[in-house]
Amino acid sequence: MVGSPNINGNTAKLVNAILDGAAENGAEKVIYNLASLDIKCCDACCKCQESGCCLIDDDMKEIYQEIRDADTVVLGSPVYMWQMTGQTKLLIDRMTAFLKPDFSSRLDNKKLVLVFSQGSSDRDAFKPYFEYTAGLLYYLGFDVLETVIAAGTDKLEVSFRPRLLEKTRELGKLVSTPNLSGSGFRRAESELISIL
Ligand SMILES: Cc1cc2nc3c(=O)[nH]c(=O)nc-3n(C[C@H](O)[C@H](O)[C@H](O)COP(=O)(O)O)c2cc1C
C-alpha cells in the first residue's frame, strides 16, 4: 500500500522493490495506491467494534479483505510535515475496524513492513515518530518486521540508488520466506533499518 500521491515516487519504488523481492519467493504481489482510491474518513459510528465490519461504502471494503487475506502487508508513506501523509492516516483510522470492543485485535499472524521516505538526510530526524507508528500498528495486530527509512530523497531520489533498491528487494525476499515465524519477529525484537 502506497500512501504517496506520487504514483512512481520514492515510496512507490521502495514498496515495489519489497513486493518484487517477495514475488521472487513465489508470493503474490498486489499493490494499491491509496491516493487513487476512494477512502473516506472514519465517521466515528463505532459500529465496526461489534461486527468488525465498517459500514462506509467505499474502496476500504476491498482493502479490508485484502489485508485479511494477506500474509504480509507493506505500508509505505512519505514524511509530510513530520508525519505520514493524510492518505495513509485515512487508512490507519479506518483500521479501527480490526479492533474488538475490548481493543484486542481481530488480526492474527499478520506481518507488516513499514516504509518511510523523507526529504531530510538526517536519518534520525523522525525516528521517534517511526517507532510510535510501528507501535500503533503492533497494537492494531500486525507483527511489524522492519521499518525501512529512505532519507535524503530531496537530494537523491530512490531511482538513482540501485544499492538501496537491491537491499529493499532482498528484504522482500526475507520477509516472504515461508518458514518465517511471525512471533519470532515481533516488534520488540525488530529494529528500525535505515538505508541510504
Ligand atoms: C507537503 C510535503 C511535506 C513534506 N514534509 C517533509 C518533512 O516534514 N520532512 C522531510 O524530511 N521531508 C518532507 N517532505 C519531503 C518528502 O518526504 C520526500 O520528498 C519523499 O521522499 C517524497 O516521497 P514520494 O516520492 O513517494 O512522494 C515533504 C514533502 C511534501 C510534498
The ligand as an SDF file (V2000), in Angstrom:
LIG
                    3D

 31 33  0  0  0  0  0  0  0  0999 V2000
    3.7660   18.5770    1.6150 C   0  0  0  0  0  0  0  0  0  0  0  0
    5.0990   17.9450    1.8510 C   0  0  0  0  0  0  0  0  0  0  0  0
    5.6120   17.8980    3.1310 C   0  0  0  0  0  0  0  0  0  0  0  0
    6.8550   17.3230    3.3790 C   0  0  0  0  0  0  0  0  0  0  0  0
    7.3160   17.2970    4.6610 N   0  0  0  0  0  0  0  0  0  0  0  0
    8.5270   16.7470    4.9090 C   0  0  0  0  0  0  0  0  0  0  0  0
    9.0420   16.7200    6.2360 C   0  0  0  0  0  0  0  0  0  0  0  0
    8.4210   17.1640    7.1940 O   0  0  0  0  0  0  0  0  0  0  0  0
   10.2720   16.1750    6.4290 N   0  0  0  0  0  0  0  0  0  0  0  0
   11.0160   15.6620    5.3810 C   0  0  0  0  0  0  0  0  0  0  0  0
   12.1260   15.1740    5.6280 O   0  0  0  0  0  0  0  0  0  0  0  0
   10.5340   15.6590    4.1150 N   0  0  0  0  0  0  0  0  0  0  0  0
    9.3190   16.1830    3.8570 C   0  0  0  0  0  0  0  0  0  0  0  0
    8.8330   16.1880    2.5800 N   0  0  0  0  0  0  0  0  0  0  0  0
    9.6150   15.5400    1.5030 C   0  0  0  0  0  0  0  0  0  0  0  0
    9.1270   14.1210    1.2240 C   0  0  0  0  0  0  0  0  0  0  0  0
    9.0180   13.3410    2.4020 O   0  0  0  0  0  0  0  0  0  0  0  0
   10.0860   13.3830    0.2810 C   0  0  0  0  0  0  0  0  0  0  0  0
   10.2730   14.1310   -0.8800 O   0  0  0  0  0  0  0  0  0  0  0  0
    9.5890   11.9920   -0.0310 C   0  0  0  0  0  0  0  0  0  0  0  0
   10.6600   11.1920   -0.4880 O   0  0  0  0  0  0  0  0  0  0  0  0
    8.5030   12.0130   -1.0890 C   0  0  0  0  0  0  0  0  0  0  0  0
    8.0940   10.6950   -1.3540 O   0  0  0  0  0  0  0  0  0  0  0  0
    7.3600   10.3150   -2.7190 P   0  0  0  0  0  0  0  0  0  0  0  0
    8.3560   10.4920   -3.8350 O   0  0  0  0  0  0  0  0  0  0  0  0
    6.9510    8.9030   -2.5320 O   0  0  0  0  0  0  0  0  0  0  0  0
    6.1670   11.1990   -2.8450 O   0  0  0  0  0  0  0  0  0  0  0  0
    7.5950   16.7650    2.3070 C   0  0  0  0  0  0  0  0  0  0  0  0
    7.0710   16.8200    1.0050 C   0  0  0  0  0  0  0  0  0  0  0  0
    5.8420   17.3870    0.7760 C   0  0  0  0  0  0  0  0  0  0  0  0
    5.2970   17.4260   -0.6340 C   0  0  0  0  0  0  0  0  0  0  0  0
  1  2  1  0
  2  3  1  0
  2 30  2  0
  3  4  2  0
  4  5  1  0
  4 28  1  0
  5  6  2  0
  6  7  1  0
  6 13  1  0
  7  8  2  0
  7  9  1  0
  9 10  1  0
 10 11  2  0
 10 12  1  0
 12 13  2  0
 13 14  1  0
 14 15  1  0
 14 28  1  0
 15 16  1  0
 16 17  1  0
 16 18  1  0
 18 19  1  0
 18 20  1  0
 20 21  1  0
 20 22  1  0
 22 23  1  0
 23 24  1  0
 24 25  2  0
 24 26  1  0
 24 27  1  0
 28 29  2  0
 29 30  1  0
 30 31  1  0
M  END
$$$$
